[in-house]
Amino acid sequence: MSKKNSGGFQLGTIAALAIMCVFLAIANHNFYSVSNLMGILKQTAFNAFLATGMLMCLLTAGIDLSVGANAVFCACLMGCLKEAGVTSGLVLMIIGILAGACVGFVNGTLLTRLHLPHPFVSTLGMKNVLWGLALVVTNSKMINNFPSSVEFLGKATIFKGFGGGFPVSFIVVLVLYVCMGVFLSRTALGRSIYCAGGNIEATRLSGINTANVLTFCYTLSGVMAALGGIVSVGRSGICNGANAMQPYDTDAIAACIIGGASFNGGKGTMFGTMLGCLIIAVLRNGFTLLSISGAVQNMVLGLVIILAVLMDVLREQMEAKRRRLAAAK
């Protein structure tokens, strides 16, 4: 996608977000309350971590359906260790992040070294494995009373008189997205990720180790999932293995696709993904304010994803037509 087209698409996404906010403000006057807006930012932070890893995979024309289950598993592993007597929050978080990275590395290895046909297969299988592991390590129980340092990222706020406080987790997300944006656009590895998604065979023939690039992306996805798991512990105060089958991965995919990423790879930005995360969070919040049932919520989110994919297909067709016309001149 050219910079001009990308900018136009992002303006459209911003306009869609603004229209949603105006509609919800009219439908429910509590939408624009400061406390509700801070709640939206808290909800955005969790999905934003998962969407970061998801975007890395989508850029390589892959996908990671295990991000949500990985986040829950890492949280449950920390809970298990806490119950076993580990009291250091720092140790718990380090182990959780390492566990998430290991899961991501296995996903990448299954794809690049064991040559499974598509990451859809391996990551879907991993999702179910992690669901079972999360239930096993917690003995199918909810665990609470985590150390305050573990809960800090998802729970802490600043400017506490400002609608309950501005969430620290969202500040961390903003810093992360700026750093990742620079990484993708300004570093050799970041450009290699885009190249691998655009044409992996040409990238390999140019001398880039595509297996290492893909493995890095899936490992990073695992790390981001673990950070999301830490945020979830701070938000809820508990870990629950049953949550591993919640549609967290669907929300992450939706955020990336709405933000301009493509299932065909090679397209997507951190700024667009942030817009997508905000749209998903506003949608979820609006559903709650308007007392819309969970069944309808899932239907609407599914339609949003289908619409975003359809728009991506139409963009591809328009760009292909422009290239043909330019070549004919």
PyMOL commands that set and color helices and strands:
alter all, ss='L'
color gray80, all
select helices_A, chain A and resi 3-27+34-59+67-83+89-112+119-137+148-155+168-186+188-198+200-205+210-236+241-245+248-258+270-289+294-328
alter helices_A, ss='H'
color red, helices_A
select strands_A, chain A and resi 157-158+166-167
alter strands_A, ss='S'
color yellow, strands_A
deselect
rebuild
show_as cartoon
